[in-house]
Amino acid sequence: MEETKYFENPESLELVYKGTNGQALTTSLMVAKKFGKEHKNVLSAIRDLLNTTAENSAFVDNQQLTKMFALVEVEQPMPVGGGVKKVPMFVMNRDGFTLLAMGFTGEKALAFKLEYIKAFNAMEQQISQMATPSYQISDPIKRAEKWIEEQKERQKLVEKIEEQKPKVEYFDRLVDRKLNTNFRDTAKEIGLKQNDFISKLLDAQYIYRDVKGKIKPYAKYTGELFIIKECAGGDKWAGMQTLITPKGRETFSLLFGKE
């Protein structure tokens, strides 16, 4: 059973809570507190269950047992002198708790078992509703609450995307500069002056100049030998730039490069 290996304050956890894996869970510390037992005795009882391996009993599937319990470490404050110490704690799902609590007897134990069953049912229902789209919830109040929750999650996602957008754009520009080169850099790479390189491309009808004199690739070569990218230079200019792809560089190096 996968579960978080760190709890800032295990005593502040609810009786049953939602784990990171979407299961309803409780802990050995909470069980000990609720049933009035020493935590070390609850840990010992769980270890006894886990030690009942298939070698000791032909009727026990140990893999099934290990899916019910996860051993973690938690920090607890020291009663004397301050500071904290790390102590072991088991996190368990409903099946693990049921198996463990079978050994707890008495009138009080029965009351606590019923309380746990109620808490597990409530948490599993809450988890189920969280996974259900708002339009599928029949209760109008719960449907509205779920819709509000969905909108908040969408807003968080939008904010996260906006936050990451500059980084993504910067990364894209880096990739473009590395993979796609301008006419000057391509000419230098294949051993030509920029104007000579452009003249050869014009003569071979790979590119042309539009009415404003700007260099444009012919459509049949766009996307293969050339790409047109929107570029910006801060407050000075913004516009479209023709870049040469790696395949374009290879092609023009073979055609026009110096031996």
BAVEXDREN-145183 format. One record per atom (N, C-alpha, C, O): y, z, x; residue in three letters. Coordinates in steps of 0.2 Angstrom, whole numbers, padded with zeros to 4 digits, always signed. Last residue first. Example, Ala and Ser with C-alpha at 12.3 -4.5 7.8 and 13.67 -1.06 7.14 Angstrom:
2
-0011+0035+0064SER-0005+0036+0068SER+0000+0039+0064SER+0006+0040+0067SER-0028+0039+0066ALA-0022+0039+0062ALA-0016+0039+0066ALA-0017+0042+0071ALA
***
This chain:
259
+0113-0252+0168GLU+0107-0251+0171GLU+0108-0247+0178GLU+0103-0246+0181GLU+0124-0246+0155LYS+0123-0249+0162LYS+0117-0248+0165LYS+0114-0242+0164LYS+0122-0250+0138GLY+0122-0245+0144GLY+0121-0249+0150GLY+0118-0254+0150GLY+0120-0258+0127PHE+0126-0259+0131PHE+0126-0254+0137PHE+0131-0255+0141PHE+0107-0256+0121LEU+0111-0263+0121LEU+0116-0263+0126LEU+0117-0269+0129LEU+0103-0243+0124LEU+0099-0249+0126LEU+0102-0256+0126LEU+0101-0260+0130LEU+0114-0236+0119SER+0112-0236+0126SER+0108-0241+0129SER+0109-0244+0134SER+0113-0239+0106PHE+0118-0242+0109PHE+0117-0241+0117PHE+0120-0245+0121PHE+0101-0232+0103THR+0101-0239+0101THR+0107-0242+0106THR+0106-0248+0109THR+0104-0219+0106GLU+0099-0222+0109GLU+0099-0230+0109GLU+0098-0233+0113GLU+0115-0217+0097ARG+0116-0217+0104ARG+0110-0220+0108ARG+0112-0224+0113ARG+0108-0218+0085GLY+0113-0223+0087GLY+0115-0223+0094GLY+0115-0228+0097GLY+0100-0207+0085LYS+0097-0214+0085LYS+0102-0219+0087LYS+0100-0224+0090LYS+0110-0197+0085PRO+0105-0198+0091PRO+0102-0205+0091PRO+0101-0207+0096PRO+0125-0205+0078THR+0119-0201+0077THR+0115-0202+0084THR+0116-0206+0088THR+0142-0204+0079ILE+0136-0208+0080ILE+0130-0203+0081ILE+0130-0198+0084ILE+0155-0203+0066LEU+0151-0200+0072LEU+0145-0204+0073LEU+0142-0207+0068LEU+0170-0204+0059THR+0164-0208+0060THR+0161-0205+0067THR+0164-0205+0072THR+0178-0193+0048GLN+0177-0195+0055GLN+0170-0199+0055GLN+0166-0196+0053GLN+0191-0190+0036MET+0185-0192+0038MET+0184-0195+0045MET+0189-0198+0047MET+0202-0175+0037GLY+0201-0182+0035GLY+0193-0184+0037GLY+0189-0179+0038GLY+0217-0167+0042ALA+0210-0166+0039ALA+0209-0173+0037ALA+0213-0177+0034ALA+0228-0158+0053TRP+0225-0164+0050TRP+0219-0163+0047TRP+0215-0158+0048TRP+0234-0145+0056LYS+0237-0152+0058LYS+0234-0158+0054LYS+0238-0162+0052LYS+0229-0133+0053ASP+0234-0135+0049ASP+0237-0142+0051ASP+0241-0145+0047ASP+0212-0138+0058GLY+0217-0132+0056GLY+0223-0135+0052GLY+0221-0138+0047GLY+0206-0150+0056GLY+0209-0148+0063GLY+0214-0143+0062GLY+0220-0143+0064GLY+0191-0156+0049ALA+0197-0153+0048ALA+0200-0150+0055ALA+0196-0148+0059ALA+0181-0169+0042CYS+0183-0165+0047CYS+0190-0162+0046CYS+0194-0165+0042CYS+0167-0176+0034GLU+0174-0173+0033GLU+0175-0168+0039GLU+0172-0163+0040GLU+0158-0189+0042LYS+0159-0182+0041LYS+0166-0180+0039LYS+0171-0183+0042LYS+0147-0202+0042ILE+0154-0200+0041ILE+0154-0193+0038ILE+0152-0191+0033ILE+0136-0208+0055ILE+0137-0204+0049ILE+0145-0203+0048ILE+0148-0203+0053ILE+0126-0221+0061PHE+0132-0218+0061PHE+0132-0213+0055PHE+0128-0214+0050PHE+0113-0226+0061LEU+0116-0226+0067LEU+0123-0222+0067LEU+0125-0219+0072LEU+0110-0220+0047GLU+0105-0222+0052GLU+0108-0221+0059GLU+0106-0217+0063GLU+0121-0218+0040GLY+0116-0214+0039GLY+0110-0215+0044GLY+0106-0210+0044GLY+0126-0235+0041THR+0128-0228+0039THR+0122-0224+0037THR+0118-0226+0033THR+0122-0248+0042TYR+0121-0244+0047TYR+0123-0237+0046TYR+0121-0232+0050TYR+0126-0254+0030LYS+0119-0255+0032LYS+0117-0250+0038LYS+0111-0249+0039LYS+0140-0253+0030ALA+0136-0249+0026ALA+0129-0248+0028ALA+0126-0243+0027ALA+0148-0252+0046TYR+0146-0256+0040TYR+0141-0252+0036TYR+0137-0248+0039TYR+0160-0239+0050PRO+0153-0242+0051PRO+0152-0246+0045PRO+0154-0245+0039PRO+0177-0240+0054LYS+0172-0238+0049LYS+0166-0242+0051LYS+0166-0248+0053LYS+0192-0235+0061ILE+0186-0238+0063ILE+0181-0235+0057ILE+0181-0229+0056ILE+0208-0240+0054LYS+0203-0235+0056LYS+0196-0238+0057LYS+0194-0243+0053LYS+0218-0249+0050GLY+0216-0249+0057GLY+0211-0244+0059GLY+0209-0243+0065GLY+0220-0250+0037LYS+0224-0245+0040LYS+0223-0244+0048LYS+0226-0241+0052LYS+0210-0258+0033VAL+0217-0260+0032VAL+0222-0256+0036VAL+0227-0258+0038VAL+0197-0255+0045ASP+0200-0256+0039ASP+0207-0257+0039ASP+0210-0258+0044ASP+0187-0262+0057ARG+0193-0258+0056ARG+0196-0260+0049ARG+0196-0266+0047ARG+0169-0260+0060TYR+0175-0264+0058TYR+0181-0259+0057TYR+0180-0253+0057TYR+0153-0260+0068ILE+0159-0257+0065ILE+0164-0262+0063ILE+0164-0268+0066ILE+0144-0269+0071TYR+0141-0263+0069TYR+0147-0259+0066TYR+0145-0255+0061TYR+0147-0282+0077GLN+0147-0281+0069GLN+0143-0274+0067GLN+0140-0274+0062GLN+0148-0285+0090ALA+0141-0285+0087ALA+0141-0283+0080ALA+0136-0283+0077ALA+0162-0282+0091ASP+0159-0289+0092ASP+0152-0290+0089ASP+0150-0295+0086ASP+0162-0268+0089LEU+0166-0273+0084LEU+0163-0280+0085LEU+0162-0283+0080LEU+0155-0264+0100LEU+0152-0262+0093LEU+0156-0267+0088LEU+0153-0269+0083LEU+0163-0268+0110LYS+0156-0271+0110LYS+0153-0270+0103LYS+0150-0274+0100LYS+0175-0261+0108SER+0175-0268+0107SER+0168-0271+0107SER+0167-0276+0103SER+0170-0248+0110ILE+0172-0250+0103ILE+0172-0257+0103ILE+0170-0260+0097ILE+0168-0249+0124PHE+0162-0247+0119PHE+0164-0250+0112PHE+0160-0253+0109PHE+0180-0251+0129ASP+0175-0256+0130ASP+0169-0255+0125ASP+0167-0260+0122ASP+0186-0239+0125ASN+0189-0245+0122ASN+0184-0251+0123ASN+0183-0255+0118ASN+0179-0230+0133GLN+0179-0229+0126GLN+0181-0236+0123GLN+0178-0238+0118GLN+0169-0236+0146LYS+0175-0234+0144LYS+0175-0234+0136LYS+0172-0238+0133LYS+0151-0231+0148LEU+0157-0236+0147LEU+0163-0233+0145LEU+0163-0227+0144LEU+0139-0223+0149GLY+0143-0226+0155GLY+0148-0232+0154GLY+0149-0236+0158GLY+0134-0216+0139ILE+0131-0222+0141ILE+0134-0226+0147ILE+0132-0232+0148ILE+0143-0205+0139GLU+0136-0204+0140GLU+0132-0210+0142GLU+0128-0210+0146GLU+0155-0211+0136LYS+0154-0208+0142LYS+0147-0207+0144LYS+0145-0208+0149LYS+0152-0216+0123ALA+0154-0221+0128ALA+0153-0218+0135ALA+0150-0221+0139ALA+0151-0203+0116THR+0145-0208+0117THR+0146-0213+0122THR+0142-0215+0126THR+0164-0198+0117ASP+0158-0195+0121ASP+0152-0199+0121ASP+0148-0199+0126ASP+0171-0208+0110ARG+0173-0206+0117ARG+0167-0203+0120ARG+0165-0205+0126ARG+0165-0207+0097PHE+0165-0213+0101PHE+0166-0212+0108PHE+0163-0215+0113PHE+0156-0192+0095ASN+0161-0196+0093ASN+0160-0202+0098ASN+0156-0203+0102ASN+0139-0187+0090THR+0144-0187+0095THR+0149-0192+0092THR+0148-0197+0089THR+0127-0175+0084ASN+0131-0181+0082ASN+0137-0181+0087ASN+0141-0176+0087ASN+0122-0163+0089LEU+0117-0169+0087LEU+0121-0176+0086LEU+0119-0181+0088LEU+0133-0155+0092LYS+0127-0156+0097LYS+0123-0162+0095LYS+0121-0165+0100LYS+0141-0156+0081ARG+0144-0158+0088ARG+0138-0159+0093ARG+0139-0163+0098ARG+0133-0152+0071ASP+0135-0159+0071ASP+0138-0161+0078ASP+0136-0166+0080ASP+0130-0138+0075VAL+0125-0143+0075VAL+0127-0150+0075VAL+0124-0154+0079VAL+0144-0134+0073LEU+0140-0133+0080LEU+0135-0138+0080LEU+0134-0142+0085LEU+0145-0136+0060ARG+0150-0139+0064ARG+0147-0139+0071ARG+0147-0144+0075ARG+0136-0127+0055ASP+0135-0134+0053ASP+0139-0138+0058ASP+0137-0143+0060ASP+0142-0115+0059PHE+0135-0117+0061PHE+0134-0124+0060PHE+0132-0128+0065PHE+0153-0115+0051TYR+0154-0115+0058TYR+0147-0117+0061TYR+0147-0121+0066TYR+0147-0114+0038GLU+0151-0120+0040GLU+0152-0121+0047GLU+0151-0126+0050GLU+0141-0102+0039VAL+0137-0107+0038VAL+0140-0114+0040VAL+0138-0118+0043VAL+0152-0094+0040LYS+0147-0094+0046LYS+0143-0100+0045LYS+0141-0103+0050LYS+0159-0096+0028PRO+0162-0098+0034PRO+0157-0098+0040PRO+0158-0103+0044PRO+0149-0091+0019LYS+0151-0098+0019LYS+0154-0100+0026LYS+0152-0105+0028LYS+0146-0078+0017GLN+0142-0081+0022GLN+0145-0088+0023GLN+0143-0091+0028GLN+0154-0074+0007GLU+0155-0071+0013GLU+0152-0074+0019GLU+0154-0075+0024GLU+0149-0082-0003GLU+0156-0083-0001GLU+0157-0080+0006GLU+0161-0083+0010GLU+0137-0076-0005ILE+0137-0083-0003ILE+0144-0085+0000ILE+0145-0088+0005ILE+0141-0064-0009LYS+0137-0064-0003LYS+0137-0071+0000LYS+0138-0072+0006LYS+0147-0067-0021GLU+0151-0064-0016GLU+0147-0064-0009GLU+0150-0065-0004GLU+0135-0072-0028VAL+0141-0076-0027VAL+0145-0073-0021VAL+0147-0077-0017VAL+0128-0060-0028LEU+0125-0066-0025LEU+0131-0071-0023LEU+0131-0073-0018LEU+0136-0052-0036LYS+0134-0050-0029LYS+0132-0056-0025LYS+0134-0056-0019LYS+0135-0059-0048GLN+0142-0058-0045GLN+0141-0056-0037GLN+0144-0059-0033GLN+0122-0058-0051ARG+0124-0064-0050ARG+0131-0064-0046ARG+0132-0068-0041ARG+0122-0044-0054GLU+0118-0047-0048GLU+0120-0053-0046GLU+0120-0055-0040GLU+0130-0043-0065LYS+0132-0040-0059LYS+0128-0043-0053LYS+0131-0043-0047LYS+0122-0051-0074GLN+0129-0053-0072GLN+0131-0050-0065GLN+0134-0053-0061GLN+0111-0042-0075GLU+0110-0049-0072GLU+0117-0052-0070GLU+0117-0055-0065GLU+0118-0031-0082GLU+0115-0030-0075GLU+0114-0037-0071GLU+0115-0038-0065GLU+0121-0037-0094ILE+0127-0035-0089ILE+0124-0034-0082ILE+0127-0035-0077ILE+0108-0040-0098TRP+0113-0045-0097TRP+0119-0043-0092TRP+0120-0047-0088TRP+0104-0027-0100LYS+0101-0031-0095LYS+0105-0037-0093LYS+0105-0039-0088LYS+0112-0022-0110GLU+0112-0019-0104GLU+0109-0023-0098GLU+0112-0023-0093GLU+0108-0031-0120ALA+0115-0032-0118ALA+0116-0028-0111ALA+0119-0031-0107ALA+0095-0027-0122ARG+0097-0034-0120ARG+0104-0035-0117ARG+0104-0038-0112ARG+0097-0014-0127LYS+0094-0015-0120LYS+0095-0022-0118LYS+0096-0023-0112LYS+0103-0018-0139ILE+0107-0013-0134ILE+0104-0014-0127ILE+0107-0015-0122ILE+0093-0026-0145PRO+0100-0028-0144PRO+0104-0024-0139PRO+0107-0027-0135PRO+0077-0028-0141ASP+0081-0023-0143ASP+0088-0025-0141ASP+0090-0026-0135ASP+0070-0039-0135SER+0071-0039-0143SER+0077-0034-0144SER+0081-0035-0149SER+0072-0049-0122ILE+0072-0042-0124ILE+0074-0042-0131ILE+0080-0044-0133ILE+0074-0062-0117GLN+0067-0060-0119GLN+0067-0053-0122GLN+0061-0051-0125GLN+0086-0062-0111TYR+0085-0066-0118TYR+0078-0065-0121TYR+0077-0066-0127TYR+0085-0056-0099SER+0088-0052-0105SER+0087-0056-0111SER+0086-0052-0117SER+0069-0057-0091PRO+0076-0059-0093PRO+0079-0056-0099PRO+0075-0055-0104PRO+0061-0043-0084THR+0061-0047-0090THR+0068-0050-0091THR+0073-0046-0091THR+0061-0034-0074ALA+0058-0041-0072ALA+0059-0045-0078ALA+0057-0051-0077ALA+0066-0023-0080MET+0070-0026-0075MET+0068-0033-0073MET+0072-0037-0071MET+0055-0020-0088GLN+0061-0023-0091GLN+0066-0026-0086GLN+0069-0031-0088GLN+0046-0015-0078SER+0044-0021-0082SER+0050-0024-0086SER+0051-0030-0086SER+0053-0004-0074ILE+0052-0009-0070ILE+0050-0016-0073ILE+0052-0021-0071ILE+0052+0003-0086GLN+0059+0002-0084GLN+0058-0004-0079GLN+0062-0009-0079GLN+0038+0005-0087GLN+0042+0002-0093GLN+0049-0001-0090GLN+0051-0006-0092GLN+0037+0013-0076GLU+0033+0006-0076GLU+0036+0002-0082GLU+0037-0004-0081GLU+0044+0025-0080MET+0046+0021-0074MET+0043+0014-0074MET+0046+0009-0073MET+0036+0029-0091ALA+0044+0027-0092ALA+0046+0023-0086ALA+0049+0018-0087ALA+0024+0031-0085ASN+0025+0027-0091ASN+0032+0024-0091ASN+0033+0018-0092ASN+0027+0041-0076PHE+0024+0035-0073PHE+0025+0030-0079PHE+0027+0024-0077PHE+0031+0052-0085ALA+0036+0049-0080ALA+0034+0042-0077ALA+0038+0038-0076ALA+0019+0054-0092LYS+0025+0052-0095LYS+0030+0049-0091LYS+0033+0043-0092LYS+0011+0058-0081ILE+0009+0052-0085ILE+0015+0050-0089ILE+0016+0044-0089ILE+0018+0070-0077TYR+0018+0064-0073TYR+0016+0058-0076TYR+0019+0053-0075TYR+0016+0078-0089GLU+0023+0076-0087GLU+0023+0070-0082GLU+0027+0066-0083GLU+0002+0079-0088LEU+0005+0076-0094LEU+0013+0074-0092LEU+0015+0068-0094LEU+0002+0087-0076LYS-0002+0080-0077LYS+0001+0076-0082LYS+0003+0070-0081LYS+0008+0098-0080PHE+0011+0094-0075PHE+0008+0087-0075PHE+0012+0082-0074PHE-0001+0103-0090ALA+0006+0102-0092ALA+0009+0097-0087ALA+0013+0093-0089ALA-0012+0105-0081LEU-0013+0100-0087LEU-0006+0098-0089LEU-0004+0093-0090LEU-0008+0116-0073ALA-0009+0109-0070ALA-0009+0104-0075ALA-0007+0098-0074ALA-0007+0126-0082LYS-0001+0124-0079LYS-0002+0117-0077LYS+0002+0112-0077LYS-0021+0128-0085GLU-0016+0126-0090GLU-0010+0123-0088GLU-0007+0118-0090GLU-0032+0120-0073GLY-0028+0126-0076GLY-0023+0123-0081GLY-0022+0117-0081GLY-0034+0110-0058THR-0036+0113-0064THR-0031+0118-0067THR-0027+0121-0063THR-0035+0096-0048PHE-0030+0102-0050PHE-0032+0104-0057PHE-0032+0100-0062PHE-0042+0085-0046GLY-0045+0091-0043GLY-0040+0097-0045GLY-0042+0103-0043GLY-0035+0075-0051MET-0041+0076-0054MET-0044+0083-0052MET-0047+0087-0056MET-0025+0072-0043ALA-0023+0077-0048ALA-0030+0079-0052ALA-0030+0084-0055ALA-0030+0061-0035LEU-0028+0067-0032LEU-0028+0073-0037LEU-0031+0078-0036LEU-0031+0051-0045LEU-0037+0053-0041LEU-0036+0060-0038LEU-0040+0064-0038LEU-0018+0050-0049THR-0023+0051-0054THR-0029+0054-0050THR-0032+0059-0052THR-0011+0046-0037PHE-0010+0052-0040PHE-0015+0054-0045PHE-0017+0060-0045PHE-0017+0033-0036GLY-0018+0038-0031GLY-0017+0045-0033GLY-0020+0050-0032GLY-0013+0026-0047ASP-0020+0028-0046ASP-0021+0033-0041ASP-0026+0037-0042ASP+0001+0026-0045ARG-0002+0030-0051ARG-0009+0031-0050ARG-0012+0037-0051ARG+0003+0028-0027ASN+0004+0025-0034ASN+0001+0029-0039ASN-0002+0034-0038ASN+0011+0038-0015MET+0005+0036-0019MET+0007+0033-0025MET+0013+0034-0028MET+0015+0044+0002VAL+0017+0040-0004VAL+0011+0038-0008VAL+0007+0035-0005VAL+0013+0058+0011PHE+0010+0053+0008PHE+0014+0050+0002PHE+0016+0054-0002PHE+0021+0064+0026MET+0021+0064+0019MET+0017+0058+0016MET+0018+0052+0019MET+0024+0073+0041PRO+0021+0068+0037PRO+0021+0069+0030PRO+0022+0075+0027PRO+0041+0077+0047VAL+0034+0079+0045VAL+0031+0073+0041VAL+0034+0069+0039VAL+0053+0080+0059LYS+0049+0075+0056LYS+0042+0078+0054LYS+0039+0081+0057LYS+0067+0091+0057LYS+0060+0090+0060LYS+0057+0084+0056LYS+0058+0084+0050LYS+0084+0095+0062VAL+0079+0092+0057VAL+0072+0091+0061VAL+0072+0091+0067VAL+0097+0108+0063GLY+0093+0102+0065GLY+0088+0100+0060GLY+0087+0103+0054GLY+0097+0126+0062GLY+0099+0119+0060GLY+0095+0114+0063GLY+0089+0115+0065GLY+0092+0138+0064GLY+0095+0135+0069GLY+0097+0128+0068GLY+0100+0125+0072GLY+0079+0138+0051VAL+0083+0142+0056VAL+0086+0138+0062VAL+0082+0133+0065VAL+0075+0127+0044PRO+0077+0133+0040PRO+0081+0138+0045PRO+0086+0141+0043PRO+0078+0110+0047MET+0075+0117+0049MET+0078+0123+0046MET+0085+0123+0046MET+0076+0097+0035PRO+0081+0102+0039PRO+0077+0108+0041PRO+0072+0110+0037PRO+0065+0083+0038GLN+0067+0089+0034GLN+0071+0094+0038GLN+0070+0095+0044GLN+0061+0066+0037GLU+0065+0071+0041GLU+0067+0077+0036GLU+0070+0076+0030GLU+0045+0059+0036VAL+0052+0061+0033VAL+0055+0066+0037VAL+0052+0070+0041VAL+0034+0046+0038GLU+0037+0052+0041GLU+0043+0053+0037GLU+0047+0048+0036GLU+0019+0041+0028VAL+0026+0040+0031VAL+0028+0046+0034VAL+0025+0052+0034VAL+0005+0033+0022LEU+0007+0039+0026LEU+0014+0037+0029LEU+0014+0032+0032LEU+0000+0029+0006ALA+0003+0026+0012ALA+0006+0033+0016ALA+0010+0036+0013ALA-0013+0025-0006PHE-0009+0030-0002PHE-0006+0027+0004PHE-0009+0023+0007PHE-0020+0015-0012MET-0017+0020-0016MET-0012+0025-0012MET-0007+0028-0016MET-0026+0008-0002LYS-0021+0005-0006LYS-0017+0009-0011LYS-0012+0008-0013LYS-0036+0016+0002THR-0031+0015+0006THR-0025+0012+0003THR-0019+0012+0005THR-0046+0014-0009LEU-0042+0021-0008LEU-0036+0020-0004LEU-0031+0023-0005LEU-0050+0002-0006GLN-0047+0003-0013GLN-0043+0010-0012GLN-0038+0010-0015GLN-0057+0004+0006GLN-0051-0001+0006GLN-0047+0000-0001GLN-0041+0000-0001GLN-0068+0011+0002ASN-0062+0014+0006ASN-0056+0010+0006ASN-0050+0013+0006ASN-0077+0013-0011ASP-0073+0008-0008ASP-0067+0010-0004ASP-0062+0012-0007ASP-0091+0023-0014VAL-0084+0023-0013VAL-0082+0017-0009VAL-0084+0015-0003VAL-0105+0023-0014PHE-0101+0022-0021PHE-0094+0021-0020PHE-0090+0020-0025PHE-0111+0027-0003ALA-0112+0020-0005ALA-0108+0018-0011ALA-0108+0012-0013ALA-0102+0038+0008SER-0104+0037+0001SER-0105+0029+0000SER-0100+0025+0001SER-0100+0037+0021ASN-0102+0044+0019ASN-0105+0043+0012ASN-0109+0047+0009ASN-0096+0024+0024GLU-0101+0027+0028GLU-0104+0033+0025GLU-0110+0035+0025GLU-0085+0023+0016ALA-0091+0020+0013ALA-0097+0022+0017ALA-0103+0021+0015ALA-0077+0039+0017THR-0077+0032+0018THR-0084+0029+0015THR-0088+0033+0013THR-0067+0050+0014THR-0073+0049+0010THR-0074+0041+0011THR-0073+0037+0006THR-0055+0052+0019ASN-0060+0052+0024ASN-0067+0051+0021ASN-0072+0050+0024ASN-0046+0051+0008LEU-0047+0045+0012LEU-0052+0046+0017LEU-0055+0040+0020LEU-0049+0064+0003LEU-0050+0058-0001LEU-0051+0052+0004LEU-0056+0048+0003LEU-0044+0072+0014ASP-0051+0072+0012ASP-0053+0067+0008ASP-0059+0064+0009ASP-0031+0068+0013ARG-0034+0066+0019ARG-0042+0067+0018ARG-0046+0062+0020ARG-0027+0075+0001ILE-0027+0067+0002ILE-0031+0065+0007ILE-0035+0060+0007ILE-0029+0088+0005ALA-0033+0085+0000ALA-0033+0078+0000ALA-0038+0075-0002ALA-0019+0089+0015SER-0026+0090+0017SER-0031+0087+0012SER-0036+0084+0013SER-0008+0088+0008LEU-0009+0083+0013LEU-0016+0083+0015LEU-0020+0078+0015LEU-0009+0099+0000VAL-0009+0093-0003VAL-0011+0087+0002VAL-0015+0083+0000VAL-0007+0109+0010ASN-0014+0109+0007ASN-0014+0102+0003ASN-0020+0099+0002ASN+0006+0107+0015LYS+0000+0105+0019LYS-0007+0105+0016LYS-0011+0101+0018LYS+0013+0111+0004HIS+0013+0104+0005HIS+0007+0102+0010HIS+0004+0097+0009HIS+0006+0122-0008GLU+0009+0121-0001GLU+0008+0114+0001GLU+0003+0111-0001GLU+0011+0120-0025LYS+0006+0121-0020LYS+0009+0120-0013LYS+0015+0117-0013LYS+0016+0118-0038GLY+0017+0125-0035GLY+0012+0126-0029GLY+0009+0131-0028GLY+0017+0106-0043PHE+0011+0109-0045PHE+0011+0116-0041PHE+0006+0120-0042PHE+0029+0101-0038LYS+0028+0102-0045LYS+0022+0106-0047LYS+0023+0110-0052LYS+0028+0102-0024LYS+0033+0106-0027LYS+0032+0107-0035LYS+0033+0112-0037LYS+0017+0093-0022ALA+0016+0100-0020ALA+0021+0104-0024ALA+0020+0110-0026ALA+0022+0081-0027VAL+0017+0084-0031VAL+0016+0091-0029VAL+0015+0096-0033VAL+0033+0079-0018MET+0034+0080-0025MET+0029+0084-0029MET+0030+0088-0033MET+0025+0077-0007LEU+0030+0083-0007LEU+0032+0084-0014LEU+0032+0090-0016LEU+0018+0066-0010SER+0014+0072-0009SER+0019+0078-0009SER+0017+0083-0012SER+0027+0056-0022THR+0025+0058-0015THR+0021+0065-0015THR+0021+0068-0020THR+0025+0041-0032THR+0027+0048-0031THR+0025+0050-0024THR+0022+0045-0021THR+0030+0025-0040LEU+0027+0029-0035LEU+0029+0036-0036LEU+0034+0038-0039LEU+0028+0009-0047ALA+0030+0016-0049ALA+0026+0021-0044ALA+0020+0021-0043ALA+0032-0005-0037GLN+0027-0001-0040GLN+0030+0006-0042GLN+0036+0008-0039GLN+0040-0014-0029GLY+0040-0014-0037GLY+0035-0010-0040GLY+0033-0011-0046GLY+0041-0011-0016ASN+0036-0016-0018ASN+0035-0017-0026ASN+0031-0020-0028ASN+0049+0000-0015THR+0052-0007-0013THR+0047-0013-0015THR+0049-0018-0015THR+0047+0009-0030GLY+0046+0008-0023GLY+0049+0001-0022GLY+0050-0003-0026GLY+0054+0020-0042LYS+0052+0013-0040LYS+0052+0012-0033LYS+0057+0013-0030LYS+0047+0036-0045TYR+0053+0032-0043TYR+0050+0025-0042TYR+0044+0024-0041TYR+0045+0052-0052VAL+0042+0045-0051VAL+0048+0041-0050VAL+0052+0041-0054VAL+0054+0062-0049LEU+0047+0064-0050LEU+0043+0057-0049LEU+0038+0057-0045LEU+0066+0057-0037GLU+0064+0059-0044GLU+0056+0060-0044GLU+0053+0058-0039GLU+0071+0064-0022LEU+0068+0059-0025LEU+0066+0061-0032LEU+0065+0067-0033LEU+0076+0074-0014SER+0080+0072-0019SER+0077+0066-0023SER+0080+0064-0028SER+0067+0077-0004GLU+0067+0081-0010GLU+0071+0079-0015GLU+0071+0082-0021GLU+0069+0067+0005PRO+0063+0066+0001PRO+0063+0071-0005PRO+0061+0069-0010PRO+0082+0059+0011ASN+0081+0066+0008ASN+0075+0066+0003ASN+0076+0064-0003ASN+0079+0047+0018GLU+0084+0052+0020GLU+0083+0059+0018GLU+0084+0064+0021GLU+0063+0041+0023PHE+0067+0044+0017PHE+0072+0049+0020PHE+0071+0053+0024PHE+0054+0028+0029TYR+0059+0032+0030TYR+0063+0035+0024TYR+0064+0030+0019TYR+0046+0017+0026LYS+0043+0022+0031LYS+0048+0028+0032LYS+0047+0032+0036LYS+0042+0010+0011THR+0047+0011+0015THR+0044+0017+0020THR+0042+0022+0017THR+0025+0002+0009GLU+0031+0006+0006GLU+0036+0008+0012GLU+0034+0008+0018GLU+0010-0005+0004GLU+0016-0006+0008GLU+0022-0001+0005GLU+0023-0001-0001GLU-0006+0000+0004MET+0000+0000+0000MET+0006+0000+0004MET+0007+0005+0008MET
***
